[in-house]
């Protein structure tokens, strides 16, 4: 997802000393802070925790972690899961290869490394070499490699660094031939790639002003699209595009294959619909070609005077269109019309259009010519998710991958001339055999009768009944599809005799733009209903019960878990909201949070405020209610969904809880929203979180 101080009082933390850890829970200081918003009195007793880098908040964090550790540090299942993960994570892994000129690049991890290394093979018969090793960035593994971009001439690679999981990126440049790191350094970049000029003279990137306040919390507005010439200092970079009248617009740029057209995509928050501006060769300014939010327009590639796009304009399931640019005229044409199946991805290679559709969350691959005429369906006899098919319009070979919930990644090399493919690499896990596991796609009806898919996976041969531990996972937002894919953390749950159920609820794009729209803004309650009814469906079919079901989701999925748990406290045994958006009245006041109003609505608008207030987890906790055991997880350097969401929700829920079910918060140090976390931290987190949940369910 894209990603967001305040009234402070002297805050104290009271801890009662006694032998029972459940009676040792911290008591968080609260303030009598009440605001009137749109005529409603809104209490915010824990707003002081929004200053999450302060000494007071740090003290609170330490006490909460100390309390939580008494529950999660040494459970029986933590030890079993940790041992199992160390074993299955010990094998090698390979990322999708991609070519640039004669060089082939891919990510590789031999097994024990905290981060995968970027490898290079300089010719077909050349030995593989390490080009960039992120394991050398820091001793504790918390500085990670972000995006990369290779110059068209293949001489320089731009790569970004993330410190402690932050969304802020520092771009560096490396000479591919010599291995020399250039002096060029680009700071204060966020949510940006590095797009090269066709002559390899420099890169375009998005830059913000250096924050005047707290680096991890200050609002991110007024980005500028910059051009950096290799060899210059950043101070000399040129502003390519900015719009001070629209401080919350964001930019990304593409350049046509022949270099004649620069395509500027202008986004407004996380809204999938975008504007398209184009600067033709020799022109001084960008010309608005699509200047209204009428659909999504994603540039694919170009040939001669034609630019090819994926679009949802008048096509909720997506279509492929072309833009013919001649003599300063712009003519749009439909190439591949909308289908009953939504388009997940589209690539143009070997002058063919490779389209991956979704059929009930499963990939279906079709190939068309550039006129949009169907040529072939690629049926590999595998049910799951296909990804890849990257490359240029003249490439005759590419790579794609396959996986599902019980099949680790397989990478294939694909010949686009005769449509043959060969296995390039497959992930092998120590002691794992796919035939020992089962996965099944089923459907259930939500509250309003909508049919929703759910994938149910587990070890074969286990007895499944009302006592079986169930892990129900979901997301439900921002047009993001949750599709079948192999997960070591899900495997860890299954290896303890549990069932993993992943519900593809509304809010995503599993069934096109309408599926997203039916789970956003004033339709957001559908998402929580879909998730609750997934649990009810499982229980009605004797797959677990309220006493054996844990629910988990991250980011927007953290909101999903918290809201659904509060609305259905008797439906679950354990709730695990991770890095969640939990204060729906103030999410827009931090970092990139304002961008999420496209999906959630704005607290500044009364009817949208009332809708948000109706489900905001922080504001819907009821004193005296018995809520499920809850383990909230976050990171103290998360600058996308700032940790104060989780801090405030934990404090409020701890105060309200009226039964012995513990309310805990696990706060990771030197980590962010999730990306770039070193392996040892990931294994420890999975083991502690799932170990605790299983201990609660089975003991």
Buried (B, 14 or more C-beta within 10 A) or exposed (E): BBBBBBEBBEBEBEEEEEEEEEEBBBBBBBBEBEEEBBEEEBBBBBBBBBBBBBEBBEEBBEBBBEBBBBBBEEBEBBEBBBEBBBBBBEBBBBBBBBBBEEBBBBBBBEEEBBBBBBBBBBEEEEEEEEBBBBBEBBEEBBBBBBBBBBBBBBBBBBBBBBBBBBBBBBBBBBEBEEEEEEEBBBEBBBBBBBBBBBEBBBBBBBBBEEBEEBBBBBBBBBBBBBBBBBEBEBEEBEEBBBBEEEEBBBBBBBBBBEEBBBBBBBBBBBBBBBBBBBBBEEEEEBBEBBEEBBBBBBBBBBBEBBBBBBBBBEBBBBBBBBBEBEEEEBEBEBBBEBBEBBBBBBBBBBEBBBBBBBEBBBBBBBBBEBEBEEEEEBEBEBBBBBBBBBBBBEBBBBBBBBBBBBBBBBBBBBEBEEEEBEEBBBBEBEEBEBEEBBBEBBEBEBEEEBEBBBBBBBBEEEEBEEEBBBBBBBBBBBBBBBBBBBBBBBBBBBBBBBBBBBBBBBBBBBBBBEBBBBBBBEBBBBBBBBBBBBBBBBBEEEBBBBEBBBBBBBBBBBBBBBBBBBBBBEBBBBBBBBBBBBBBBBBBBBBBBBBBBBBBBBBEEEEBBBBBBEBBBBBBBEEEEEBBBBBBBBBBBBBBBBBBBBBBBBBBBBBBBEEEBBBBBBBBEBBBBBEBBBBBBBBBBBBBBBBBBBBBBBE
